[in-house]
Structures are given as structure tokens and as C-alpha cells.
């Protein structure tokens, strides 16, 4: 009888241990499934990326007309809410899969002194104010990581071109009055193009190197240089562009390894002008149905 009882006890113990192990295994399996689901959720959340661009010191101009028939512009603080701005959405929006800010442009409304349209940022050292700018002596630096998302072709099958970065000159109010000009506009000292998959740089040169101060303020005192095309082909891939400015000197750097240096009498005499940086998509065609999209992943400016 005692032997039978011992066998019964052993059997009950084995049954208990077996049931307990099964429960533990089931709990572990459920816990494992929960962890996998949570990891998938986290991955989904991580997929939504935002561009690394602080818009505190930028305003944007787009090829859409305002109630006065001029290009629509948005400055800080309104620009911070660009994702919810119904007018801006078409021309300036997030690509959350790539972590980029996209600038879309097509031939439409233009700003003064040009026939081309733009979706482009304009630096404002004092947010909301165009009247505070900088000189070469004060210096400046702009660096961006960007890529051409998509761009149309002309009737010859060649890609259209667009300006992706600029340094634009500006007359002070005193200079404007001195030469009797209606606005503060001065020529751009730097234009950086995406052209046929390469980065091309254009700047200004003096027609007369001994021109007087007053003569220098006139647009017709300056001419375009022959331009320079970087050797690297960027195509539709990401690339970095950096512009460094100091007294009498300007350096443009592609992908941290190819440099174009301007240090001459033209840069030195440009020092009379104030300047501001620009970045985005200044589309260089009026062709019907033409368009371009430029992605900016990073953009930073310092002085």
C-alpha cells in the first residue's frame, strides 16, 4: 500500500511540474510576441524623419501669387507651421521617409528683376526683417546636405537647371539714395546651379577694376564670370555644399573634398555691399509643364 501511495505522489508531482512548465512556456511565448509587436511599432515610429533645418532665420518665397499679385512669402514665426499652411504645402513640405524638406517649383509668378520662379529660402539675420544683413568683412558660412529629387527635361531631352544656393547682394538705404535706385536690390555675388547632374558656380567680376565707390553700386558695373563646374558628378544622389566667406575671399566646397577659391580684386571690392544667403529651388526655365523638386536634409548658417 505504501508503495502505491509513493507512486501516486510521484505521478502528481510530475503532472504539477509539467503543467507549470507549460504555463511558463506559454507566458514566455506571449511575452515574446508582445516584445516583437512593440519593436515593430518602434520601427514604424522611427521611419518618420524630419529635416535638420532651423527656420528661425529664414523666410520662404514660392511661385504662388498673393492678393497683390506678387509672390507669396512667409517669414518667422509663421514659417514654423509650414506643414499646415495650405498655400505652402504644394511648394514646401516634409519628405518624412527621407528626413528632407522638399522645395517644389514650376514656371509661375516671379519676383522683381527676374523671369524665373522659385521656392527658395532667404536668410533673415533678424527674423522677419530684410534690413539686417552682413558684409564679407563680417563673414559668413552656409552648409547644406541636399539632392535633386526630380527635374523635367527640355525638348532636346536635356535636364532643366536650377539654382540651389546663392549669396545675394543688397544696397543699404544710404547707397540706394546715393545712386537714385528705387529698391535695395544688388546683384548676386554667388549662384550655385545643379546642371546636367553637376554643380556649377557663377560669380561676378568688375568691368572696370578702378571704378569709384559710387560706380560700384550700379548693377551695370558688374559682369558674369565664365563660371566653374566641379569635376564630381552628383546626379540625383545626396551631396554636401559649403560656402565660406571672409574679407576679400569666398570658398565653395563640394562633398568636403573639392574646392573652388575666389580671392581677388573682385571679391575685395565687393566688400562695399551687404549680403544674405539663399537656398532652395530657383528654377531656371519658363518651359510649359516644367518642374523641379529639391530635397534639403540639412541646412545651417553662421556668422
C-alpha positions in Angstrom: 0.0 0.0 0.0 2.8 2.4 0.9 4.5 1.6 -2.4 1.3 2.5 -4.3 1.0 5.8 -2.4 4.6 6.7 -3.3 3.9 6.1 -7.0 0.7 8.2 -6.8 2.7 11.1 -5.1 5.4 10.9 -7.7 2.9 11.0 -10.5 1.1 14.0 -9.1 4.4 15.8 -8.7 5.3 15.1 -12.3 1.9 16.3 -13.5 2.3 19.5 -11.5 5.8 20.2 -12.8 4.6 19.5 -16.4 1.6 21.9 -16.2 3.8 24.6 -14.5 6.4 24.3 -17.3 3.7 24.6 -20.0 2.3 27.7 -18.3 5.7 29.3 -18.1 6.4 28.5 -21.8 3.1 30.0 -22.8 3.7 33.1 -20.8 7.2 33.4 -22.3 5.7 32.9 -25.8 3.1 35.6 -25.2 5.7 38.0 -23.8 7.9 37.3 -26.8 5.1 38.1 -29.2 4.4 41.3 -27.3 8.0 42.4 -27.5 8.1 41.7 -31.2 4.9 43.8 -31.8 6.4 46.6 -29.7 9.7 46.5 -31.6 7.7 46.7 -34.9 5.8 49.7 -33.6 9.0 51.4 -32.6 10.5 50.8 -36.1 7.4 52.3 -37.7 7.8 55.4 -35.4 11.5 55.6 -36.3 10.7 55.6 -40.0 9.1 59.1 -39.8 12.1 61.5 -40.1 12.3 65.3 -40.0 14.8 67.5 -41.8 17.6 69.1 -39.6 16.8 72.7 -40.5 16.1 75.5 -38.1 13.9 78.0 -39.9 14.3 80.8 -37.2 16.4 82.9 -39.6 14.7 82.1 -42.9 11.7 83.4 -44.9 10.4 81.5 -48.0 9.2 82.7 -51.4 7.1 80.5 -53.6 5.7 80.8 -57.2 2.2 81.5 -56.0 0.6 84.9 -56.1 -0.7 86.8 -53.0 -3.7 89.2 -53.1 -1.4 91.9 -54.6 -0.3 89.6 -57.5 3.2 89.3 -56.0 4.9 86.0 -55.0 3.7 84.6 -51.7 6.2 85.0 -48.8 6.2 83.6 -45.3 8.6 84.8 -42.6 9.1 83.7 -38.9 7.2 82.8 -36.9 4.5 81.8 -39.4 7.0 79.7 -41.4 7.4 77.3 -38.5 3.9 76.0 -39.2 4.6 75.4 -42.9 3.3 71.8 -42.8 -0.2 73.2 -42.0 -0.1 76.1 -44.4 -2.5 75.4 -47.2 -0.7 77.7 -49.7 2.8 76.5 -48.8 2.0 72.7 -48.8 2.5 72.3 -52.6 5.8 74.1 -52.7 7.5 73.4 -49.3 6.8 70.1 -47.5 8.4 67.3 -45.5 9.5 64.0 -47.0 9.3 62.1 -43.7 10.6 58.9 -45.3 13.9 60.5 -46.2 14.1 63.2 -43.5 14.1 66.0 -46.0 12.5 69.4 -46.7 11.3 69.5 -50.3 11.1 72.6 -52.4 8.9 72.3 -55.5 9.0 74.9 -58.3 7.3 75.4 -61.6 7.0 78.4 -64.0 4.5 80.8 -62.5 4.6 84.1 -60.5 8.1 85.7 -60.3 9.8 88.2 -58.1 11.1 91.6 -59.3 14.1 91.6 -61.6 13.7 88.1 -62.9 11.7 86.0 -65.3 12.0 82.7 -63.3 10.0 81.3 -60.4 11.3 80.0 -57.1 10.6 78.1 -53.9 13.5 79.5 -52.0 14.6 80.4 -48.5 16.0 83.9 -47.9 18.2 84.5 -44.8 16.9 86.9 -42.2 19.6 87.7 -39.6 16.8 89.4 -37.6 13.7 87.2 -38.0 11.0 88.9 -40.1 13.3 91.8 -41.1 15.2 92.1 -44.5 17.1 95.1 -43.4 19.7 93.4 -41.2 22.4 91.7 -43.3 26.2 91.1 -43.4 29.3 92.1 -45.2 32.3 90.0 -46.4 34.4 91.6 -43.6 31.9 90.3 -41.1 32.0 86.9 -42.8 29.5 84.0 -43.1 29.2 80.3 -43.6 26.4 78.2 -45.1 26.4 74.4 -45.4 23.8 72.1 -46.6 23.1 68.4 -47.5 20.8 68.1 -50.4 19.7 66.2 -53.5 17.7 66.7 -56.7 14.6 64.7 -56.2 13.1 65.1 -59.7 13.5 67.6 -62.6 12.0 67.9 -66.0 13.7 67.9 -69.4 13.6 70.3 -72.3 12.6 69.5 -75.9 16.2 68.3 -76.6 15.9 65.7 -73.8 18.3 67.7 -71.5 17.5 68.2 -67.8 16.5 71.7 -66.9 18.7 73.5 -64.5 18.0 75.1 -61.1 19.9 77.4 -58.6 20.2 75.6 -55.3 22.3 78.2 -53.3 23.1 81.9 -53.6 24.8 84.9 -51.9 22.8 87.9 -52.9 24.0 91.5 -52.6 21.9 94.3 -51.2 22.2 98.1 -51.1 21.8 99.9 -47.8 19.2 102.7 -47.8 22.0 105.2 -48.0 23.6 103.5 -51.0 20.2 103.3 -52.7 19.6 107.0 -52.2 23.1 107.8 -53.4 22.5 106.3 -56.8 18.8 107.1 -57.0 17.7 103.5 -57.2 14.1 102.6 -56.4 14.8 99.4 -54.4 17.7 97.9 -52.4 18.4 95.2 -54.9 22.1 94.5 -55.9 23.5 91.6 -58.0 24.1 88.1 -56.6 27.8 87.6 -56.0 27.3 83.8 -56.0 24.9 81.5 -57.8 25.3 77.7 -57.5 23.5 75.6 -60.1 22.6 72.0 -60.5 23.1 71.5 -64.2 23.1 68.1 -66.0 24.0 66.3 -62.8 26.9 68.5 -61.9 27.4 71.5 -59.6 28.2 74.8 -61.4 29.3 78.0 -59.8 28.9 81.5 -61.2 30.1 84.8 -59.7 30.6 88.5 -60.6 33.6 90.4 -61.9 34.2 94.1 -62.3 34.1 95.6 -65.8 36.4 98.4 -64.5 38.7 97.4 -61.6 39.4 101.1 -60.8 35.7 102.1 -60.6 34.7 104.6 -57.9 32.7 103.7 -54.9 29.5 105.2 -56.4 30.1 103.5 -59.7 30.5 100.1 -58.0 26.9 100.4 -56.6 25.4 100.2 -60.0 24.5 96.7 -61.4 26.0 97.5 -64.8 29.4 97.9 -63.1 29.5 94.1 -62.8 29.6 91.3 -65.3 29.2 87.5 -65.0 32.4 85.4 -64.9 32.9 82.4 -67.2 31.7 80.0 -64.4 33.2 76.9 -62.9 31.9 73.3 -63.0 33.0 70.9 -60.3 34.5 67.6 -61.6 32.4 65.3 -59.5 29.0 64.3 -60.8 26.4 64.3 -58.1 23.4 63.3 -60.3 20.4 62.6 -58.1 22.4 61.4 -55.1 22.9 63.3 -51.8 25.8 65.8 -51.7 27.1 68.5 -49.4 27.7 72.1 -50.3 29.5 74.6 -48.2 30.2 78.3 -48.8 32.7 80.2 -46.6 33.1 84.0 -46.9 35.6 86.3 -45.3 37.2 89.7 -46.2 38.1 89.6 -49.9 37.6 85.8 -50.1 34.9 83.2 -51.0 35.3 79.4 -51.0 32.8 76.9 -52.3 33.3 73.3 -51.2 31.6 70.2 -52.7 31.4 67.0 -50.6 34.2 68.2 -48.3 36.9 67.3 -50.9 36.6 69.6 -53.9 37.3 73.3 -53.6 36.8 76.4 -55.6 38.5 79.5 -54.1 37.9 83.1 -55.1 40.4 85.6 -53.7 40.9 88.5 -56.0 40.2 92.2 -56.6 36.6 91.5 -57.5 35.9 89.9 -54.1 37.8 92.6 -52.3 35.8 95.4 -53.9 32.5 93.5 -53.4 33.1 94.4 -49.7 31.0 97.6 -50.0 27.8 95.5 -50.3 25.6 93.9 -47.6 24.7 90.3 -48.4 22.3 87.4 -47.4 22.3 83.7 -48.1 19.6 81.9 -50.1 18.9 78.2 -50.5 16.2 76.1 -52.2 14.9 75.8 -55.8 15.2 78.8 -58.1 14.0 77.1 -61.3 15.7 78.4 -64.5 13.1 77.8 -67.2 9.8 79.1 -68.4 9.0 75.9 -70.4 5.5 74.7 -70.3 4.9 71.8 -67.8 8.4 72.1 -66.5 9.1 71.4 -62.8 11.7 70.6 -60.2 11.9 69.2 -56.7 14.9 69.7 -54.5 15.4 67.9 -51.2 17.3 69.6 -48.3 18.3 67.2 -45.4 20.4 69.7 -43.5 21.0 73.5 -43.7 23.0 75.6 -41.4 24.3 79.2 -41.4 26.7 81.0 -39.1 28.4 84.4 -38.8 
